[in-house]
Amino acid sequence: MTPMRWITFALGELAGLFVDDGSLALLALAWLAACGLALRYLALDPTWAGVLLFAGLALALATSALRARGRHAGP
């Protein structure tokens, strides 16, 4: 294995420790950005922004878990 392939493999494994579901990670980042923009430009009360953040992330996690259950379901 060449050094460049080894480094690429090691970085991929390291990222895999933190990101198991790429779509969940992207959705969470997009939701965080959307909530940050809403807080700044829509002048939301910080309490409601927290509720909105929690609800969106909980929904993203739930949909990810349902997708994973469908992938691992038996015949």
PQR file of N, CA, C, O and H, with PARSE charges and radii, in Angstrom:
ATOM      1  N   MET A   1       0.856  -1.170   0.000 -0.4000 1.5000
ATOM      2  CA  MET A   1       0.000   0.000   0.000 -0.0000 2.0000
ATOM      3  C   MET A   1       0.904   1.236   0.000  0.5500 1.7000
ATOM      4  O   MET A   1       1.815   1.365   0.818 -0.5500 1.4000
ATOM      5  N   THR A   2       0.625   2.129  -0.934 -0.4000 1.5000
ATOM      6  CA  THR A   2       1.427   3.336  -1.024 -0.0000 2.0000
ATOM      7  C   THR A   2       1.087   4.271   0.144  0.5500 1.7000
ATOM      8  O   THR A   2       0.001   4.191   0.718 -0.5500 1.4000
ATOM      9  H   THR A   2      -0.115   2.024  -1.599  0.4000 1.0000
ATOM     10  N   PRO A   3       2.018   5.143   0.481 -0.5600 1.5000
ATOM     11  CA  PRO A   3       1.759   6.058   1.597  0.2800 2.0000
ATOM     12  C   PRO A   3       0.511   6.924   1.391  0.5500 1.7000
ATOM     13  O   PRO A   3      -0.221   7.184   2.346 -0.5500 1.4000
ATOM     14  N   MET A   4       0.262   7.372   0.161 -0.4000 1.5000
ATOM     15  CA  MET A   4      -0.903   8.216  -0.090 -0.0000 2.0000
ATOM     16  C   MET A   4      -2.196   7.424   0.121  0.5500 1.7000
ATOM     17  O   MET A   4      -3.157   7.949   0.684 -0.5500 1.4000
ATOM     18  H   MET A   4       0.857   7.161  -0.615  0.4000 1.0000
ATOM     19  N   ARG A   5      -2.227   6.173  -0.324 -0.4000 1.5000
ATOM     20  CA  ARG A   5      -3.408   5.339  -0.107 -0.0000 2.0000
ATOM     21  C   ARG A   5      -3.595   5.067   1.383  0.5500 1.7000
ATOM     22  O   ARG A   5      -4.725   5.029   1.871 -0.5500 1.4000
ATOM     23  H   ARG A   5      -1.446   5.746  -0.781  0.4000 1.0000
ATOM     24  N   TRP A   6      -2.511   4.880   2.096 -0.4000 1.5000
ATOM     25  CA  TRP A   6      -2.609   4.622   3.527 -0.0000 2.0000
ATOM     26  C   TRP A   6      -3.175   5.837   4.249  0.5500 1.7000
ATOM     27  O   TRP A   6      -4.022   5.703   5.131 -0.5500 1.4000
ATOM     28  H   TRP A   6      -1.593   4.911   1.700  0.4000 1.0000
ATOM     29  N   ILE A   7      -2.708   7.017   3.875 -0.4000 1.5000
ATOM     30  CA  ILE A   7      -3.212   8.249   4.497 -0.0000 2.0000
ATOM     31  C   ILE A   7      -4.697   8.434   4.166  0.5500 1.7000
ATOM     32  O   ILE A   7      -5.489   8.786   5.040 -0.5500 1.4000
ATOM     33  H   ILE A   7      -2.020   7.126   3.158  0.4000 1.0000
ATOM     34  N   THR A   8      -5.069   8.200   2.915 -0.4000 1.5000
ATOM     35  CA  THR A   8      -6.467   8.322   2.515 -0.0000 2.0000
ATOM     36  C   THR A   8      -7.338   7.336   3.287  0.5500 1.7000
ATOM     37  O   THR A   8      -8.420   7.691   3.754 -0.5500 1.4000
ATOM     38  H   THR A   8      -4.425   7.914   2.204  0.4000 1.0000
ATOM     39  N   PHE A   9      -6.866   6.104   3.421 -0.4000 1.5000
ATOM     40  CA  PHE A   9      -7.608   5.095   4.170 -0.0000 2.0000
ATOM     41  C   PHE A   9      -7.743   5.490   5.637  0.5500 1.7000
ATOM     42  O   PHE A   9      -8.821   5.361   6.217 -0.5500 1.4000
ATOM     43  H   PHE A   9      -5.987   5.816   3.042  0.4000 1.0000
ATOM     44  N   ALA A  10      -6.664   5.967   6.237 -0.4000 1.5000
ATOM     45  CA  ALA A  10      -6.682   6.345   7.649 -0.0000 2.0000
ATOM     46  C   ALA A  10      -7.631   7.518   7.889  0.5500 1.7000
ATOM     47  O   ALA A  10      -8.368   7.521   8.875 -0.5500 1.4000
ATOM     48  H   ALA A  10      -5.788   6.072   5.765  0.4000 1.0000
ATOM     49  N   LEU A  11      -7.621   8.510   7.002 -0.4000 1.5000
ATOM     50  CA  LEU A  11      -8.526   9.648   7.156 -0.0000 2.0000
ATOM     51  C   LEU A  11      -9.980   9.230   6.971  0.5500 1.7000
ATOM     52  O   LEU A  11     -10.867   9.738   7.655 -0.5500 1.4000
ATOM     53  H   LEU A  11      -7.023   8.507   6.201  0.4000 1.0000
ATOM     54  N   GLY A  12     -10.223   8.306   6.048 -0.4000 1.5000
ATOM     55  CA  GLY A  12     -11.585   7.796   5.862 -0.0000 2.0000
ATOM     56  C   GLY A  12     -12.081   7.056   7.091  0.5500 1.7000
ATOM     57  O   GLY A  12     -13.236   7.211   7.487 -0.5500 1.4000
ATOM     58  H   GLY A  12      -9.502   7.892   5.491  0.4000 1.0000
ATOM     59  N   GLU A  13     -11.218   6.253   7.695 -0.4000 1.5000
ATOM     60  CA  GLU A  13     -11.592   5.543   8.911 -0.0000 2.0000
ATOM     61  C   GLU A  13     -11.820   6.509  10.067  0.5500 1.7000
ATOM     62  O   GLU A  13     -12.732   6.315  10.871 -0.5500 1.4000
ATOM     63  H   GLU A  13     -10.280   6.127   7.373  0.4000 1.0000
ATOM     64  N   LEU A  14     -11.001   7.541  10.152 -0.4000 1.5000
ATOM     65  CA  LEU A  14     -11.166   8.542  11.205 -0.0000 2.0000
ATOM     66  C   LEU A  14     -12.496   9.283  11.047  0.5500 1.7000
ATOM     67  O   LEU A  14     -13.201   9.508  12.030 -0.5500 1.4000
ATOM     68  H   LEU A  14     -10.260   7.699   9.500  0.4000 1.0000
ATOM     69  N   ALA A  15     -12.832   9.656   9.830 -0.4000 1.5000
ATOM     70  CA  ALA A  15     -14.113  10.320   9.584 -0.0000 2.0000
ATOM     71  C   ALA A  15     -15.267   9.378   9.908  0.5500 1.7000
ATOM     72  O   ALA A  15     -16.304   9.818  10.404 -0.5500 1.4000
ATOM     73  H   ALA A  15     -12.259   9.473   9.032  0.4000 1.0000
ATOM     74  N   GLY A  16     -15.098   8.090   9.633 -0.4000 1.5000
ATOM     75  CA  GLY A  16     -16.132   7.102   9.927 -0.0000 2.0000
ATOM     76  C   GLY A  16     -16.419   6.958  11.410  0.5500 1.7000
ATOM     77  O   GLY A  16     -17.508   6.527  11.789 -0.5500 1.4000
ATOM     78  H   GLY A  16     -14.255   7.733   9.231  0.4000 1.0000
ATOM     79  N   LEU A  17     -15.460   7.313  12.254 -0.4000 1.5000
ATOM     80  CA  LEU A  17     -15.699   7.272  13.699 -0.0000 2.0000
ATOM     81  C   LEU A  17     -16.731   8.301  14.121  0.5500 1.7000
ATOM     82  O   LEU A  17     -17.466   8.092  15.086 -0.5500 1.4000
ATOM     83  H   LEU A  17     -14.575   7.664  11.945  0.4000 1.0000
ATOM     84  N   PHE A  18     -16.787   9.414  13.398 -0.4000 1.5000
ATOM     85  CA  PHE A  18     -17.660  10.513  13.780 -0.0000 2.0000
ATOM     86  C   PHE A  18     -18.913  10.620  12.910  0.5500 1.7000
ATOM     87  O   PHE A  18     -19.946  11.108  13.369 -0.5500 1.4000
ATOM     88  H   PHE A  18     -16.189   9.584  12.615  0.4000 1.0000
ATOM     89  N   VAL A  19     -18.829  10.174  11.674 -0.4000 1.5000
ATOM     90  CA  VAL A  19     -19.954  10.289  10.749 -0.0000 2.0000
ATOM     91  C   VAL A  19     -20.294   8.903  10.241  0.5500 1.7000
ATOM     92  O   VAL A  19     -19.597   8.346   9.392 -0.5500 1.4000
ATOM     93  H   VAL A  19     -17.990   9.777  11.300  0.4000 1.0000
ATOM     94  N   ASP A  20     -21.384   8.350  10.778 -0.4000 1.5000
ATOM     95  CA  ASP A  20     -21.816   7.028  10.346 -0.0000 2.0000
ATOM     96  C   ASP A  20     -22.802   7.153   9.194  0.5500 1.7000
ATOM     97  O   ASP A  20     -22.777   6.349   8.262 -0.5500 1.4000
ATOM     98  H   ASP A  20     -21.950   8.802  11.467  0.4000 1.0000
ATOM     99  N   ASP A  21     -23.653   8.137   9.254 -0.4000 1.5000
ATOM    100  CA  ASP A  21     -24.668   8.358   8.237 -0.0000 2.0000
ATOM    101  C   ASP A  21     -24.433   9.739   7.635  0.5500 1.7000
ATOM    102  O   ASP A  21     -24.728  10.760   8.257 -0.5500 1.4000
ATOM    103  H   ASP A  21     -23.674   8.790  10.011  0.4000 1.0000
ATOM    104  N   GLY A  22     -23.904   9.754   6.430 -0.4000 1.5000
ATOM    105  CA  GLY A  22     -23.561  11.018   5.787 -0.0000 2.0000
ATOM    106  C   GLY A  22     -24.750  11.925   5.566  0.5500 1.7000
ATOM    107  O   GLY A  22     -24.640  13.141   5.718 -0.5500 1.4000
ATOM    108  H   GLY A  22     -23.665   8.925   5.925  0.4000 1.0000
ATOM    109  N   SER A  23     -25.900  11.344   5.206 -0.4000 1.5000
ATOM    110  CA  SER A  23     -27.067  12.178   4.972 -0.0000 2.0000
ATOM    111  C   SER A  23     -27.560  12.815   6.267  0.5500 1.7000
ATOM    112  O   SER A  23     -28.046  13.945   6.254 -0.5500 1.4000
ATOM    113  H   SER A  23     -25.989  10.355   5.083  0.4000 1.0000
ATOM    114  N   LEU A  24     -27.439  12.102   7.382 -0.4000 1.5000
ATOM    115  CA  LEU A  24     -27.817  12.679   8.671 -0.0000 2.0000
ATOM    116  C   LEU A  24     -26.886  13.842   9.020  0.5500 1.7000
ATOM    117  O   LEU A  24     -27.338  14.881   9.500 -0.5500 1.4000
ATOM    118  H   LEU A  24     -27.045  11.184   7.393  0.4000 1.0000
ATOM    119  N   ALA A  25     -25.608  13.666   8.783 -0.4000 1.5000
ATOM    120  CA  ALA A  25     -24.648  14.730   9.082 -0.0000 2.0000
ATOM    121  C   ALA A  25     -24.919  15.972   8.232  0.5500 1.7000
ATOM    122  O   ALA A  25     -24.895  17.091   8.742 -0.5500 1.4000
ATOM    123  H   ALA A  25     -25.240  12.822   8.394  0.4000 1.0000
ATOM    124  N   LEU A  26     -25.177  15.776   6.941 -0.4000 1.5000
ATOM    125  CA  LEU A  26     -25.458  16.916   6.068 -0.0000 2.0000
ATOM    126  C   LEU A  26     -26.769  17.607   6.450  0.5500 1.7000
ATOM    127  O   LEU A  26     -26.852  18.835   6.441 -0.5500 1.4000
ATOM    128  H   LEU A  26     -25.196  14.867   6.526  0.4000 1.0000
ATOM    129  N   LEU A  27     -27.780  16.822   6.781 -0.4000 1.5000
ATOM    130  CA  LEU A  27     -29.052  17.396   7.184 -0.0000 2.0000
ATOM    131  C   LEU A  27     -28.909  18.179   8.487  0.5500 1.7000
ATOM    132  O   LEU A  27     -29.494  19.252   8.636 -0.5500 1.4000
ATOM    133  H   LEU A  27     -27.712  15.824   6.788  0.4000 1.0000
ATOM    134  N   ALA A  28     -28.136  17.648   9.424 -0.4000 1.5000
ATOM    135  CA  ALA A  28     -27.925  18.344  10.696 -0.0000 2.0000
ATOM    136  C   ALA A  28     -27.187  19.670  10.473  0.5500 1.7000
ATOM    137  O   ALA A  28     -27.545  20.686  11.069 -0.5500 1.4000
ATOM    138  H   ALA A  28     -27.661  16.776   9.303  0.4000 1.0000
ATOM    139  N   LEU A  29     -26.170  19.660   9.625 -0.4000 1.5000
ATOM    140  CA  LEU A  29     -25.453  20.902   9.338 -0.0000 2.0000
ATOM    141  C   LEU A  29     -26.345  21.921   8.640  0.5500 1.7000
ATOM    142  O   LEU A  29     -26.299  23.111   8.955 -0.5500 1.4000
ATOM    143  H   LEU A  29     -25.879  18.835   9.141  0.4000 1.0000
ATOM    144  N   ALA A  30     -27.154  21.458   7.694 -0.4000 1.5000
ATOM    145  CA  ALA A  30     -28.063  22.365   6.999 -0.0000 2.0000
ATOM    146  C   ALA A  30     -29.099  22.934   7.972  0.5500 1.7000
ATOM    147  O   ALA A  30     -29.435  24.115   7.895 -0.5500 1.4000
ATOM    148  H   ALA A  30     -27.191  20.492   7.437  0.4000 1.0000
ATOM    149  N   TRP A  31     -29.605  22.099   8.888 -0.4000 1.5000
ATOM    150  CA  TRP A  31     -30.593  22.574   9.851 -0.0000 2.0000
ATOM    151  C   TRP A  31     -29.976  23.583  10.825  0.5500 1.7000
ATOM    152  O   TRP A  31     -30.610  24.576  11.183 -0.5500 1.4000
ATOM    153  H   TRP A  31     -29.332  21.140   8.950  0.4000 1.0000
ATOM    154  N   LEU A  32     -28.746  23.323  11.244 -0.4000 1.5000
ATOM    155  CA  LEU A  32     -28.057  24.278  12.115 -0.0000 2.0000
ATOM    156  C   LEU A  32     -27.892  25.631  11.425  0.5500 1.7000
ATOM    157  O   LEU A  32     -28.095  26.679  12.038 -0.5500 1.4000
ATOM    158  H   LEU A  32     -28.231  22.517  10.953  0.4000 1.0000
ATOM    159  N   ALA A  33     -27.527  25.598  10.153 -0.4000 1.5000
ATOM    160  CA  ALA A  33     -27.358  26.841   9.404 -0.0000 2.0000
ATOM    161  C   ALA A  33     -28.699  27.558   9.249  0.5500 1.7000
ATOM    162  O   ALA A  33     -28.777  28.777   9.402 -0.5500 1.4000
ATOM    163  H   ALA A  33     -27.362  24.747   9.655  0.4000 1.0000
ATOM    164  N   ALA A  34     -29.748  26.801   8.946 -0.4000 1.5000
ATOM    165  CA  ALA A  34     -31.069  27.407   8.779 -0.0000 2.0000
ATOM    166  C   ALA A  34     -31.548  28.038  10.083  0.5500 1.7000
ATOM    167  O   ALA A  34     -32.108  29.134  10.072 -0.5500 1.4000
ATOM    168  H   ALA A  34     -29.685  25.810   8.821  0.4000 1.0000
ATOM    169  N   CYS A  35     -31.335  27.363  11.189 -0.4000 1.5000
ATOM    170  CA  CYS A  35     -31.756  27.919  12.479 -0.0000 2.0000
ATOM    171  C   CYS A  35     -30.931  29.156  12.838  0.5500 1.7000
ATOM    172  O   CYS A  35     -31.463  30.114  13.399 -0.5500 1.4000
ATOM    173  H   CYS A  35     -30.881  26.472  11.198  0.4000 1.0000
ATOM    174  N   GLY A  36     -29.661  29.138  12.523 -0.4000 1.5000
ATOM    175  CA  GLY A  36     -28.820  30.305  12.776 -0.0000 2.0000
ATOM    176  C   GLY A  36     -29.264  31.500  11.964  0.5500 1.7000
ATOM    177  O   GLY A  36     -29.296  32.623  12.469 -0.5500 1.4000
ATOM    178  H   GLY A  36     -29.229  28.359  12.068  0.4000 1.0000
ATOM    179  N   LEU A  37     -29.607  31.266  10.705 -0.4000 1.5000
ATOM    180  CA  LEU A  37     -30.092  32.359   9.864 -0.0000 2.0000
ATOM    181  C   LEU A  37     -31.453  32.857  10.341  0.5500 1.7000
ATOM    182  O   LEU A  37     -31.715  34.060  10.346 -0.5500 1.4000
ATOM    183  H   LEU A  37     -29.581  30.354  10.295  0.4000 1.0000
ATOM    184  N   ALA A  38     -32.313  31.931  10.740 -0.4000 1.5000
ATOM    185  CA  ALA A  38     -33.639  32.331  11.233 -0.0000 2.0000
ATOM    186  C   ALA A  38     -33.505  33.171  12.495  0.5500 1.7000
ATOM    187  O   ALA A  38     -34.218  34.159  12.666 -0.5500 1.4000
ATOM    188  H   ALA A  38     -32.101  30.954  10.736  0.4000 1.0000
ATOM    189  N   LEU A  39     -32.608  32.786  13.365 -0.4000 1.5000
ATOM    190  CA  LEU A  39     -32.418  33.540  14.604 -0.0000 2.0000
ATOM    191  C   LEU A  39     -31.918  34.958  14.312  0.5500 1.7000
ATOM    192  O   LEU A  39     -32.325  35.925  14.956 -0.5500 1.4000
ATOM    193  H   LEU A  39     -32.029  31.983  13.226  0.4000 1.0000
ATOM    194  N   ARG A  40     -31.036  35.051  13.337 -0.4000 1.5000
ATOM    195  CA  ARG A  40     -30.445  36.348  13.028 -0.0000 2.0000
ATOM    196  C   ARG A  40     -31.383  37.256  12.234  0.5500 1.7000
ATOM    197  O   ARG A  40     -31.551  38.425  12.582 -0.5500 1.4000
ATOM    198  H   ARG A  40     -30.706  34.265  12.814  0.4000 1.0000
ATOM    199  N   TYR A  41     -31.993  36.732  11.175 -0.4000 1.5000
ATOM    200  CA  TYR A  41     -32.737  37.590  10.255 -0.0000 2.0000
ATOM    201  C   TYR A  41     -34.231  37.676  10.536  0.5500 1.7000
ATOM    202  O   TYR A  41     -34.874  38.637  10.113 -0.5500 1.4000
ATOM    203  H   TYR A  41     -31.856  35.782  10.892  0.4000 1.0000
ATOM    204  N   LEU A  42     -34.800  36.705  11.234 -0.4000 1.5000
ATOM    205  CA  LEU A  42     -36.229  36.759  11.525 -0.0000 2.0000
ATOM    206  C   LEU A  42     -36.507  37.264  12.930  0.5500 1.7000
ATOM    207  O   LEU A  42     -37.664  37.361  13.341 -0.5500 1.4000
ATOM    208  H   LEU A  42     -34.278  35.924  11.578  0.4000 1.0000
ATOM    209  N   ALA A  43     -35.475  37.578  13.654 -0.4000 1.5000
ATOM    210  CA  ALA A  43     -35.592  38.104  15.014 -0.0000 2.0000
ATOM    211  C   ALA A  43     -36.453  37.203  15.897  0.5500 1.7000
ATOM    212  O   ALA A  43     -37.331  37.668  16.623 -0.5500 1.4000
ATOM    213  H   ALA A  43     -34.535  37.499  13.321  0.4000 1.0000
ATOM    214  N   LEU A  44     -36.173  35.887  15.812 -0.4000 1.5000
ATOM    215  CA  LEU A  44     -36.892  34.938  16.659 -0.0000 2.0000
ATOM    216  C   LEU A  44     -36.416  35.054  18.098  0.5500 1.7000
ATOM    217  O   LEU A  44     -35.255  35.367  18.363 -0.5500 1.4000
ATOM    218  H   LEU A  44     -35.460  35.509  15.222  0.4000 1.0000
ATOM    219  N   ASP A  45     -37.315  34.801  19.001 -0.4000 1.5000
ATOM    220  CA  ASP A  45     -36.964  34.712  20.409 -0.0000 2.0000
ATOM    221  C   ASP A  45     -36.026  33.511  20.573  0.5500 1.7000
ATOM    222  O   ASP A  45     -36.318  32.447  20.029 -0.5500 1.4000
ATOM    223  H   ASP A  45     -38.257  34.547  18.786  0.4000 1.0000
ATOM    224  N   PRO A  46     -34.924  33.640  21.294 -0.5600 1.5000
ATOM    225  CA  PRO A  46     -33.991  32.521  21.449  0.2800 2.0000
ATOM    226  C   PRO A  46     -34.632  31.255  22.002  0.5500 1.7000
ATOM    227  O   PRO A  46     -34.171  30.155  21.696 -0.5500 1.4000
ATOM    228  N   THR A  47     -35.674  31.382  22.800 -0.4000 1.5000
ATOM    229  CA  THR A  47     -36.357  30.197  23.307 -0.0000 2.0000
ATOM    230  C   THR A  47     -36.983  29.410  22.165  0.5500 1.7000
ATOM    231  O   THR A  47     -36.862  28.187  22.102 -0.5500 1.4000
ATOM    232  H   THR A  47     -36.048  32.276  23.049  0.4000 1.0000
ATOM    233  N   TRP A  48     -37.656  30.125  21.257 -0.4000 1.5000
ATOM    234  CA  TRP A  48     -38.264  29.449  20.122 -0.0000 2.0000
ATOM    235  C   TRP A  48     -37.220  28.905  19.160  0.5500 1.7000
ATOM    236  O   TRP A  48     -37.433  27.872  18.525 -0.5500 1.4000
ATOM    237  H   TRP A  48     -37.754  31.119  21.308  0.4000 1.0000
ATOM    238  N   ALA A  49     -36.117  29.582  19.054 -0.4000 1.5000
ATOM    239  CA  ALA A  49     -35.046  29.083  18.199 -0.0000 2.0000
ATOM    240  C   ALA A  49     -34.515  27.757  18.742  0.5500 1.7000
ATOM    241  O   ALA A  49     -34.205  26.850  17.970 -0.5500 1.4000
ATOM    242  H   ALA A  49     -35.943  30.421  19.569  0.4000 1.0000
ATOM    243  N   GLY A  50     -34.409  27.644  20.060 -0.4000 1.5000
ATOM    244  CA  GLY A  50     -33.973  26.385  20.664 -0.0000 2.0000
ATOM    245  C   GLY A  50     -34.962  25.268  20.430  0.5500 1.7000
ATOM    246  O   GLY A  50     -34.576  24.135  20.144 -0.5500 1.4000
ATOM    247  H   GLY A  50     -34.660  28.381  20.688  0.4000 1.0000
ATOM    248  N   VAL A  51     -36.236  25.585  20.551 -0.4000 1.5000
ATOM    249  CA  VAL A  51     -37.278  24.581  20.296 -0.0000 2.0000
ATOM    250  C   VAL A  51     -37.236  24.148  18.837  0.5500 1.7000
ATOM    251  O   VAL A  51     -37.336  22.958  18.538 -0.5500 1.4000
ATOM    252  H   VAL A  51     -36.549  26.506  20.784  0.4000 1.0000
ATOM    253  N   LEU A  52     -37.090  25.101  17.935 -0.4000 1.5000
ATOM    254  CA  LEU A  52     -37.005  24.811  16.506 -0.0000 2.0000
ATOM    255  C   LEU A  52     -35.783  23.951  16.198  0.5500 1.7000
ATOM    256  O   LEU A  52     -35.872  22.999  15.424 -0.5500 1.4000
ATOM    257  H   LEU A  52     -37.009  26.068  18.178  0.4000 1.0000
ATOM    258  N   LEU A  53     -34.662  24.278  16.791 -0.4000 1.5000
ATOM    259  CA  LEU A  53     -33.438  23.502  16.590 -0.0000 2.0000
ATOM    260  C   LEU A  53     -33.619  22.070  17.069  0.5500 1.7000
ATOM    261  O   LEU A  53     -33.285  21.127  16.352 -0.5500 1.4000
ATOM    262  H   LEU A  53     -34.589  25.052  17.420  0.4000 1.0000
ATOM    263  N   PHE A  54     -34.147  21.902  18.279 -0.4000 1.5000
ATOM    264  CA  PHE A  54     -34.350  20.564  18.824 -0.0000 2.0000
ATOM    265  C   PHE A  54     -35.317  19.754  17.968  0.5500 1.7000
ATOM    266  O   PHE A  54     -35.056  18.588  17.670 -0.5500 1.4000
ATOM    267  H   PHE A  54     -34.419  22.668  18.862  0.4000 1.0000
ATOM    268  N   ALA A  55     -36.429  20.362  17.574 -0.4000 1.5000
ATOM    269  CA  ALA A  55     -37.435  19.642  16.794 -0.0000 2.0000
ATOM    270  C   ALA A  55     -36.868  19.175  15.453  0.5500 1.7000
ATOM    271  O   ALA A  55     -37.101  18.038  15.041 -0.5500 1.4000
ATOM    272  H   ALA A  55     -36.641  21.309  17.816  0.4000 1.0000
ATOM    273  N   GLY A  56     -36.133  20.042  14.782 -0.4000 1.5000
ATOM    274  CA  GLY A  56     -35.556  19.676  13.486 -0.0000 2.0000
ATOM    275  C   GLY A  56     -34.518  18.571  13.594  0.5500 1.7000
ATOM    276  O   GLY A  56     -34.500  17.648  12.779 -0.5500 1.4000
ATOM    277  H   GLY A  56     -35.945  20.965  15.116  0.4000 1.0000
ATOM    278  N   LEU A  57     -33.653  18.662  14.597 -0.4000 1.5000
ATOM    279  CA  LEU A  57     -32.628  17.628  14.771 -0.0000 2.0000
ATOM    280  C   LEU A  57     -33.243  16.309  15.211  0.5500 1.7000
ATOM    281  O   LEU A  57     -32.781  15.245  14.800 -0.5500 1.4000
ATOM    282  H   LEU A  57     -33.668  19.412  15.259  0.4000 1.0000
ATOM    283  N   ALA A  58     -34.282  16.365  16.044 -0.4000 1.5000
ATOM    284  CA  ALA A  58     -34.966  15.131  16.449 -0.0000 2.0000
ATOM    285  C   ALA A  58     -35.641  14.481  15.253  0.5500 1.7000
ATOM    286  O   ALA A  58     -35.605  13.258  15.114 -0.5500 1.4000
ATOM    287  H   ALA A  58     -34.658  17.229  16.377  0.4000 1.0000
ATOM    288  N   LEU A  59     -36.250  15.271  14.397 -0.4000 1.5000
ATOM    289  CA  LEU A  59     -36.883  14.742  13.195 -0.0000 2.0000
ATOM    290  C   LEU A  59     -35.845  14.129  12.249  0.5500 1.7000
ATOM    291  O   LEU A  59     -36.082  13.067  11.673 -0.5500 1.4000
ATOM    292  H   LEU A  59     -36.279  16.264  14.510  0.4000 1.0000
ATOM    293  N   ALA A  60     -34.712  14.787  12.090 -0.4000 1.5000
ATOM    294  CA  ALA A  60     -33.646  14.251  11.240 -0.0000 2.0000
ATOM    295  C   ALA A  60     -33.128  12.929  11.783  0.5500 1.7000
ATOM    296  O   ALA A  60     -32.894  11.994  11.017 -0.5500 1.4000
ATOM    297  H   ALA A  60     -34.520  15.650  12.557  0.4000 1.0000
ATOM    298  N   LEU A  61     -32.948  12.842  13.087 -0.4000 1.5000
ATOM    299  CA  LEU A  61     -32.481  11.599  13.699 -0.0000 2.0000
ATOM    300  C   LEU A  61     -33.513  10.493  13.542  0.5500 1.7000
ATOM    301  O   LEU A  61     -33.156   9.350  13.255 -0.5500 1.4000
ATOM    302  H   LEU A  61     -33.138  13.602  13.708  0.4000 1.0000
ATOM    303  N   ALA A  62     -34.781  10.818  13.726 -0.4000 1.5000
ATOM    304  CA  ALA A  62     -35.835   9.814  13.588 -0.0000 2.0000
ATOM    305  C   ALA A  62     -35.905   9.275  12.160  0.5500 1.7000
ATOM    306  O   ALA A  62     -36.029   8.066  11.961 -0.5500 1.4000
ATOM    307  H   ALA A  62     -35.071  11.746  13.959  0.4000 1.0000
ATOM    308  N   THR A  63     -35.827  10.159  11.166 -0.4000 1.5000
ATOM    309  CA  THR A  63     -35.880   9.681   9.783 -0.0000 2.0000
ATOM    310  C   THR A  63     -34.654   8.851   9.436  0.5500 1.7000
ATOM    311  O   THR A  63     -34.753   7.881   8.685 -0.5500 1.4000
ATOM    312  H   THR A  63     -35.727  11.141  11.327  0.4000 1.0000
ATOM    313  N   SER A  64     -33.504   9.222   9.976 -0.4000 1.5000
ATOM    314  CA  SER A  64     -32.297   8.436   9.747 -0.0000 2.0000
ATOM    315  C   SER A  64     -32.417   7.048  10.361  0.5500 1.7000
ATOM    316  O   SER A  64     -32.012   6.057   9.753 -0.5500 1.4000
ATOM    317  H   SER A  64     -33.424  10.010  10.586  0.4000 1.0000
ATOM    318  N   ALA A  65     -32.975   6.979  11.568 -0.4000 1.5000
ATOM    319  CA  ALA A  65     -33.151   5.682  12.225 -0.0000 2.0000
ATOM    320  C   ALA A  65     -34.142   4.813  11.464  0.5500 1.7000
ATOM    321  O   ALA A  65     -33.942   3.603  11.348 -0.5500 1.4000
ATOM    322  H   ALA A  65     -33.304   7.784  12.062  0.4000 1.0000
ATOM    323  N   LEU A  66     -35.203   5.412  10.947 -0.4000 1.5000
ATOM    324  CA  LEU A  66     -36.166   4.640  10.162 -0.0000 2.0000
ATOM    325  C   LEU A  66     -35.555   4.127   8.864  0.5500 1.7000
ATOM    326  O   LEU A  66     -35.830   3.001   8.452 -0.5500 1.4000
ATOM    327  H   LEU A  66     -35.365   6.394  11.041  0.4000 1.0000
ATOM    328  N   ARG A  67     -34.726   4.946   8.218 -0.4000 1.5000
ATOM    329  CA  ARG A  67     -34.040   4.488   7.010 -0.0000 2.0000
ATOM    330  C   ARG A  67     -33.085   3.348   7.323  0.5500 1.7000
ATOM    331  O   ARG A  67     -32.999   2.381   6.566 -0.5500 1.4000
ATOM    332  H   ARG A  67     -34.502   5.861   8.553  0.4000 1.0000
ATOM    333  N   ALA A  68     -32.366   3.458   8.439 -0.4000 1.5000
ATOM    334  CA  ALA A  68     -31.413   2.401   8.811 -0.0000 2.0000
ATOM    335  C   ALA A  68     -32.161   1.120   9.166  0.5500 1.7000
ATOM    336  O   ALA A  68     -31.687   0.028   8.857 -0.5500 1.4000
ATOM    337  H   ALA A  68     -32.436   4.244   9.053  0.4000 1.0000
ATOM    338  N   ARG A  69     -33.308   1.234   9.804 -0.4000 1.5000
ATOM    339  CA  ARG A  69     -34.087   0.045  10.136 -0.0000 2.0000
ATOM    340  C   ARG A  69     -34.544  -0.646   8.866  0.5500 1.7000
ATOM    341  O   ARG A  69     -34.554  -1.875   8.792 -0.5500 1.4000
ATOM    342  H   ARG A  69     -33.693   2.122  10.056  0.4000 1.0000
ATOM    343  N   GLY A  70     -34.924   0.136   7.866 -0.4000 1.5000
ATOM    344  CA  GLY A  70     -35.351  -0.444   6.595 -0.0000 2.0000
ATOM    345  C   GLY A  70     -34.214  -1.145   5.862  0.5500 1.7000
ATOM    346  O   GLY A  70     -34.444  -2.140   5.175 -0.5500 1.4000
ATOM    347  H   GLY A  70     -34.916   1.134   7.926  0.4000 1.0000
ATOM    348  N   ARG A  71     -33.000  -0.641   5.998 -0.4000 1.5000
ATOM    349  CA  ARG A  71     -31.845  -1.278   5.361 -0.0000 2.0000
ATOM    350  C   ARG A  71     -31.466  -2.577   6.024  0.5500 1.7000
ATOM    351  O   ARG A  71     -30.980  -3.495   5.363 -0.5500 1.4000
ATOM    352  H   ARG A  71     -32.814   0.168   6.556  0.4000 1.0000
ATOM    353  N   HIS A  72     -31.683  -2.671   7.341 -0.4000 1.5000
ATOM    354  CA  HIS A  72     -31.245  -3.844   8.090 -0.0000 2.0000
ATOM    355  C   HIS A  72     -32.374  -4.822   8.378  0.5500 1.7000
ATOM    356  O   HIS A  72     -32.168  -5.807   9.088 -0.5500 1.4000
ATOM    357  H   HIS A  72     -32.077  -1.926   7.878  0.4000 1.0000
ATOM    358  N   ALA A  73     -33.548  -4.571   7.847 -0.4000 1.5000
ATOM    359  CA  ALA A  73     -34.678  -5.456   8.083 -0.0000 2.0000
ATOM    360  C   ALA A  73     -34.471  -6.776   7.339  0.5500 1.7000
ATOM    361  O   ALA A  73     -33.908  -6.816   6.245 -0.5500 1.4000
ATOM    362  H   ALA A  73     -33.716  -3.771   7.271  0.4000 1.0000
ATOM    363  N   GLY A  74     -34.932  -7.824   7.951 -0.4000 1.5000
ATOM    364  CA  GLY A  74     -34.809  -9.149   7.344 -0.0000 2.0000
ATOM    365  C   GLY A  74     -35.839  -9.347   6.244  0.5500 1.7000
ATOM    366  O   GLY A  74     -36.678  -8.477   6.009 -0.5500 1.4000
ATOM    367  H   GLY A  74     -35.389  -7.792   8.839  0.4000 1.0000
ATOM    368  N   PRO A  75     -35.775 -10.508   5.557 -0.5600 1.5000
ATOM    369  CA  PRO A  75     -36.697 -10.763   4.457  0.2800 2.0000
ATOM    370  C   PRO A  75     -38.112 -10.983   4.887  0.5500 1.7000
ATOM    371  O   PRO A  75     -38.985 -11.208   4.048 -0.5500 1.4000
TER
END
